[in-house]
Amino acid sequence: MVELSNQYLTVNLHPKGAEIISIVGNQDHINYMWKRDACQWANSAPILFPIVGAIKNDTCRIDGKEYHMTQHGFARHNEFEIKNQSQTEVTFTLVSNDEIIKQYPFLFELNVTYKLVENTLTCFINVKNKDHQTIYFQVGGHPAFACPFMENESSNDYYVEFAEYETRNQKVIDVAKRGMSHVQLPFFDHEKRFFVRQQLFNNDAIVIKDFKSENISIKSLNHQKSIVFHMQGFDHVGLWTAKHVGGLLAIEPWIGHADYVDFDGEFKEKESCVALDTDKEFNVQFAVEINQ
Protein backbone atom coordinates (compact mmCIF):
# COMPACT_ATOMS: atom_id res chain seq x y z
CA MET A 1 0.00 0.00 0.00
CA VAL A 2 1.18 3.53 -0.79
CA GLU A 3 0.09 6.54 1.27
CA LEU A 4 0.07 10.13 0.03
CA SER A 5 -0.79 12.93 2.43
CA ASN A 6 -0.86 16.67 2.96
CA GLN A 7 -2.74 18.95 5.35
CA TYR A 8 -6.04 18.39 3.47
CA LEU A 9 -6.20 14.70 2.55
CA THR A 10 -4.71 11.28 3.25
CA VAL A 11 -4.83 8.92 0.26
CA ASN A 12 -4.16 5.19 0.17
CA LEU A 13 -3.32 3.50 -3.14
CA HIS A 14 -2.65 -0.11 -4.05
CA PRO A 15 -0.19 -1.28 -6.73
CA LYS A 16 -2.65 -3.96 -7.86
CA GLY A 17 -4.63 -2.19 -10.55
CA ALA A 18 -2.97 1.13 -9.58
CA GLU A 19 -6.13 1.57 -7.53
CA ILE A 20 -7.30 4.35 -5.21
CA ILE A 21 -8.33 2.61 -1.98
CA SER A 22 -9.32 5.58 0.17
CA ILE A 23 -9.36 9.37 0.20
CA VAL A 24 -9.85 10.61 3.76
CA GLY A 25 -10.44 14.24 4.69
CA ASN A 26 -8.03 15.32 7.40
CA GLN A 27 -10.60 17.82 8.65
CA ASP A 28 -13.73 15.64 8.85
CA HIS A 29 -12.07 12.16 8.82
CA ILE A 30 -14.54 10.90 6.19
CA ASN A 31 -13.43 8.38 3.58
CA TYR A 32 -14.97 9.70 0.37
CA MET A 33 -14.22 6.52 -1.58
CA TRP A 34 -16.47 3.46 -1.69
CA LYS A 35 -15.72 1.15 1.25
CA ARG A 36 -15.05 -1.91 -0.97
CA ASP A 37 -17.82 -4.07 0.50
CA ALA A 38 -17.74 -7.31 -1.49
CA CYS A 39 -21.51 -7.70 -1.07
CA GLN A 40 -21.91 -4.94 -3.67
CA TRP A 41 -18.48 -4.39 -5.27
CA ALA A 42 -15.11 -5.43 -3.90
CA ASN A 43 -13.08 -2.77 -5.72
CA SER A 44 -12.92 1.00 -5.51
CA ALA A 45 -11.07 2.52 -8.47
CA PRO A 46 -9.13 0.21 -10.82
CA ILE A 47 -7.52 1.46 -14.02
CA LEU A 48 -9.15 0.03 -17.16
CA PHE A 49 -6.77 -1.07 -19.94
CA PRO A 50 -6.63 -2.12 -22.78
CA ILE A 51 -10.43 -2.41 -22.97
CA VAL A 52 -13.34 -0.62 -21.34
CA GLY A 53 -16.32 -2.81 -20.51
CA ALA A 54 -16.74 -6.30 -21.92
CA ILE A 55 -15.69 -7.68 -25.26
CA LYS A 56 -18.02 -10.09 -27.04
CA ASN A 57 -17.66 -13.57 -25.52
CA ASP A 58 -14.52 -12.25 -23.74
CA THR A 59 -12.80 -12.63 -27.11
CA CYS A 60 -11.22 -10.14 -29.50
CA ARG A 61 -9.48 -10.51 -32.84
CA ILE A 62 -6.13 -8.87 -33.53
CA ASP A 63 -4.58 -9.44 -36.97
CA GLY A 64 -6.91 -12.39 -37.42
CA LYS A 65 -5.87 -14.16 -34.21
CA GLU A 66 -8.17 -14.57 -31.19
CA TYR A 67 -7.24 -13.28 -27.75
CA HIS A 68 -9.21 -13.51 -24.51
CA MET A 69 -9.75 -10.84 -21.84
CA THR A 70 -12.29 -10.39 -19.09
CA GLN A 71 -14.31 -7.21 -18.54
CA HIS A 72 -12.33 -3.95 -18.31
CA GLY A 73 -9.06 -5.67 -19.25
CA PHE A 74 -6.08 -7.10 -17.43
CA ALA A 75 -4.50 -3.99 -15.88
CA ARG A 76 -6.82 -4.12 -12.87
CA HIS A 77 -5.64 -7.66 -12.05
CA ASN A 78 -1.91 -6.93 -12.31
CA GLU A 79 0.61 -5.61 -9.82
CA PHE A 80 2.17 -2.37 -11.03
CA GLU A 81 5.74 -1.44 -10.20
CA ILE A 82 6.06 1.52 -7.82
CA LYS A 83 8.28 4.37 -9.02
CA ASN A 84 9.14 7.94 -7.99
CA GLN A 85 7.34 7.83 -4.67
CA SER A 86 7.22 10.90 -2.43
CA GLN A 87 4.85 12.18 0.25
CA THR A 88 2.48 13.67 -2.33
CA GLU A 89 3.19 11.82 -5.60
CA VAL A 90 3.74 8.29 -6.91
CA THR A 91 3.93 6.56 -10.29
CA PHE A 92 2.75 3.01 -10.93
CA THR A 93 4.06 1.26 -14.06
CA LEU A 94 2.88 -1.84 -15.92
CA VAL A 95 4.70 -3.24 -18.96
CA SER A 96 4.10 -6.15 -21.30
CA ASN A 97 5.18 -9.56 -20.04
CA ASP A 98 4.75 -13.16 -21.17
CA GLU A 99 1.36 -13.58 -19.46
CA ILE A 100 -0.01 -10.28 -20.76
CA ILE A 101 1.11 -11.04 -24.32
CA LYS A 102 -1.11 -14.12 -24.26
CA GLN A 103 -4.08 -11.75 -23.85
CA TYR A 104 -2.81 -8.71 -25.75
CA PRO A 105 0.07 -9.01 -28.23
CA PHE A 106 1.21 -5.38 -28.30
CA LEU A 107 4.25 -4.08 -26.38
CA PHE A 108 3.40 -1.11 -24.18
CA GLU A 109 4.22 0.78 -21.01
CA LEU A 110 1.30 2.01 -18.89
CA ASN A 111 2.15 4.69 -16.32
CA VAL A 112 -0.38 5.88 -13.74
CA THR A 113 0.79 8.85 -11.69
CA TYR A 114 -1.14 10.17 -8.69
CA LYS A 115 -0.35 13.66 -7.45
CA LEU A 116 -1.88 15.28 -4.37
CA VAL A 117 -2.14 19.08 -4.40
CA GLU A 118 -4.20 20.78 -1.67
CA ASN A 119 -7.68 19.17 -1.69
CA THR A 120 -7.32 17.44 -5.08
CA LEU A 121 -5.88 14.09 -6.12
CA THR A 122 -5.02 14.01 -9.83
CA CYS A 123 -4.50 10.79 -11.79
CA PHE A 124 -2.35 11.08 -14.93
CA ILE A 125 -2.61 8.07 -17.26
CA ASN A 126 0.20 7.69 -19.80
CA VAL A 127 0.50 4.96 -22.45
CA LYS A 128 3.75 4.49 -24.39
CA ASN A 129 4.06 2.39 -27.54
CA LYS A 130 7.08 0.12 -27.09
CA ASP A 131 6.27 -1.94 -30.19
CA HIS A 132 7.58 -1.81 -33.77
CA GLN A 133 4.00 -1.34 -35.00
CA THR A 134 0.94 0.75 -34.21
CA ILE A 135 -0.79 -0.43 -31.03
CA TYR A 136 -4.51 -0.19 -30.30
CA PHE A 137 -6.29 0.17 -26.96
CA GLN A 138 -9.06 1.69 -24.91
CA VAL A 139 -8.42 3.17 -21.48
CA GLY A 140 -10.38 4.53 -18.54
CA GLY A 141 -10.91 4.89 -14.83
CA HIS A 142 -13.50 3.36 -12.52
CA PRO A 143 -13.49 5.41 -9.29
CA ALA A 144 -16.44 4.65 -7.01
CA PHE A 145 -17.33 7.12 -4.29
CA ALA A 146 -19.25 6.90 -1.06
CA CYS A 147 -22.87 7.91 -1.59
CA PRO A 148 -23.95 8.99 0.94
CA PHE A 149 -20.70 10.30 2.43
CA MET A 150 -21.83 9.62 6.01
CA GLU A 151 -23.61 6.59 7.43
CA ASN A 152 -26.52 8.47 9.00
CA GLU A 153 -27.63 9.90 5.64
CA SER A 154 -29.78 8.74 2.74
CA SER A 155 -28.54 8.63 -0.83
CA ASN A 156 -31.96 9.98 -1.81
CA ASP A 157 -30.74 13.41 -0.71
CA TYR A 158 -27.80 13.30 -3.12
CA TYR A 159 -27.62 14.53 -6.68
CA VAL A 160 -25.17 14.44 -9.58
CA GLU A 161 -24.40 17.79 -11.19
CA PHE A 162 -22.64 18.38 -14.50
CA ALA A 163 -20.66 21.63 -14.79
CA GLU A 164 -22.63 22.80 -17.83
CA TYR A 165 -26.16 22.40 -19.15
CA GLU A 166 -26.17 19.35 -21.42
CA THR A 167 -28.46 18.01 -24.13
CA ARG A 168 -27.32 14.43 -24.46
CA ASN A 169 -28.64 10.92 -25.07
CA GLN A 170 -27.86 7.89 -22.96
CA LYS A 171 -26.35 4.85 -24.63
CA VAL A 172 -28.30 1.77 -23.51
CA ILE A 173 -26.46 -1.37 -22.36
CA ASP A 174 -27.91 -4.76 -23.25
CA VAL A 175 -27.37 -6.46 -19.89
CA ALA A 176 -28.41 -9.93 -21.06
CA LYS A 177 -25.87 -9.89 -23.90
CA ARG A 178 -23.17 -8.08 -21.86
CA GLY A 179 -22.69 -5.46 -24.52
CA MET A 180 -23.73 -2.08 -25.86
CA SER A 181 -26.93 -1.93 -27.82
CA HIS A 182 -27.49 0.56 -30.64
CA VAL A 183 -30.42 2.08 -28.72
CA GLN A 184 -30.08 5.60 -27.38
CA LEU A 185 -32.58 7.30 -25.09
CA PRO A 186 -32.93 10.99 -24.21
CA PHE A 187 -31.24 11.79 -20.91
CA PHE A 188 -30.52 15.52 -20.61
CA ASP A 189 -32.53 18.23 -22.37
CA HIS A 190 -30.61 21.41 -21.50
CA GLU A 191 -30.20 20.07 -17.96
CA LYS A 192 -27.25 19.63 -15.64
CA ARG A 193 -28.33 17.56 -12.61
CA PHE A 194 -30.31 14.54 -11.51
CA PHE A 195 -31.06 12.98 -8.14
CA VAL A 196 -29.60 9.58 -7.29
CA ARG A 197 -32.43 7.09 -7.79
CA GLN A 198 -32.26 3.32 -8.19
CA GLN A 199 -34.46 3.20 -11.29
CA LEU A 200 -31.91 5.23 -13.25
CA PHE A 201 -29.39 2.40 -12.85
CA ASN A 202 -31.68 -0.60 -13.31
CA ASN A 203 -30.11 -1.19 -16.72
CA ASP A 204 -26.49 -0.96 -15.52
CA ALA A 205 -24.46 2.21 -16.14
CA ILE A 206 -25.68 5.48 -17.63
CA VAL A 207 -23.30 6.02 -20.56
CA ILE A 208 -22.97 9.46 -22.15
CA LYS A 209 -20.74 10.41 -25.08
CA ASP A 210 -19.24 13.77 -26.06
CA PHE A 211 -20.43 15.71 -23.01
CA LYS A 212 -19.39 19.35 -22.70
CA SER A 213 -18.74 19.47 -18.95
CA GLU A 214 -15.18 19.37 -17.66
CA ASN A 215 -16.37 18.14 -14.28
CA ILE A 216 -19.20 16.27 -12.56
CA SER A 217 -20.05 16.72 -8.88
CA ILE A 218 -21.70 14.61 -6.20
CA LYS A 219 -23.60 16.86 -3.78
CA SER A 220 -26.16 16.68 -0.99
CA LEU A 221 -29.17 18.83 -0.16
CA ASN A 222 -28.20 18.79 3.50
CA HIS A 223 -24.61 20.09 3.67
CA GLN A 224 -21.83 21.70 1.65
CA LYS A 225 -19.53 18.68 1.41
CA SER A 226 -18.97 17.57 -2.17
CA ILE A 227 -16.85 15.61 -4.59
CA VAL A 228 -15.96 17.35 -7.84
CA PHE A 229 -14.67 14.94 -10.48
CA HIS A 230 -12.59 16.54 -13.25
CA MET A 231 -11.82 14.90 -16.63
CA GLN A 232 -9.53 15.72 -19.55
CA GLY A 233 -9.28 13.79 -22.79
CA PHE A 234 -12.10 11.26 -22.35
CA ASP A 235 -14.98 10.92 -24.82
CA HIS A 236 -17.41 8.84 -22.70
CA VAL A 237 -18.47 8.89 -19.07
CA GLY A 238 -20.21 6.06 -17.28
CA LEU A 239 -22.28 6.67 -14.14
CA TRP A 240 -22.87 3.48 -12.22
CA THR A 241 -24.02 2.11 -8.91
CA ALA A 242 -24.49 -1.40 -7.58
CA LYS A 243 -27.91 -3.05 -7.61
CA HIS A 244 -28.97 -1.30 -4.42
CA VAL A 245 -28.45 2.47 -4.25
CA GLY A 246 -27.19 3.53 -0.87
CA GLY A 247 -23.49 2.84 -0.86
CA LEU A 248 -21.51 3.66 -3.93
CA LEU A 249 -21.69 5.87 -6.98
CA ALA A 250 -19.03 5.55 -9.68
CA ILE A 251 -18.07 8.29 -12.13
CA GLU A 252 -16.09 6.50 -14.84
CA PRO A 253 -14.13 8.43 -17.48
CA TRP A 254 -13.66 6.30 -20.57
CA ILE A 255 -12.17 6.26 -24.01
CA GLY A 256 -14.38 3.61 -25.57
CA HIS A 257 -16.95 1.26 -24.09
CA ALA A 258 -18.13 -2.36 -24.22
CA ASP A 259 -18.46 -4.01 -27.63
CA TYR A 260 -21.72 -3.50 -29.45
CA VAL A 261 -23.73 -6.71 -29.23
CA ASP A 262 -23.38 -7.30 -32.97
CA PHE A 263 -19.71 -6.29 -33.24
CA ASP A 264 -17.64 -8.79 -35.20
CA GLY A 265 -14.66 -6.74 -36.34
CA GLU A 266 -10.99 -6.47 -35.52
CA PHE A 267 -9.93 -4.97 -32.18
CA LYS A 268 -8.74 -1.79 -33.91
CA GLU A 269 -12.25 -1.25 -35.31
CA LYS A 270 -13.86 -0.89 -31.86
CA GLU A 271 -15.49 2.49 -31.25
CA SER A 272 -13.07 5.02 -29.79
CA CYS A 273 -10.12 2.64 -30.05
CA VAL A 274 -6.87 4.62 -29.78
CA ALA A 275 -4.26 4.04 -32.50
CA LEU A 276 -0.79 4.89 -31.13
CA ASP A 277 2.22 4.87 -33.44
CA THR A 278 5.65 3.50 -32.54
CA ASP A 279 7.55 5.53 -29.91
CA LYS A 280 4.53 7.79 -29.35
CA GLU A 281 2.73 8.53 -26.07
CA PHE A 282 -0.92 9.02 -25.16
CA ASN A 283 -2.14 10.98 -22.14
CA VAL A 284 -5.43 11.55 -20.32
CA GLN A 285 -6.18 12.58 -16.75
CA PHE A 286 -8.87 12.80 -14.11
CA ALA A 287 -8.92 14.43 -10.69
CA VAL A 288 -10.90 14.05 -7.49
CA GLU A 289 -11.52 17.31 -5.61
CA ILE A 290 -12.79 16.87 -2.04
CA ASN A 291 -14.66 19.73 -0.36
CA GLN A 292 -15.01 18.94 3.33
Summary of the structure (lengths in Angstrom):
residues: 292
radius of gyration: 18.5
end to end distance: 24.4
largest distance: 55.7
contacts: 964
relative contact order: 0.20
helix: 8%
strand: 51%
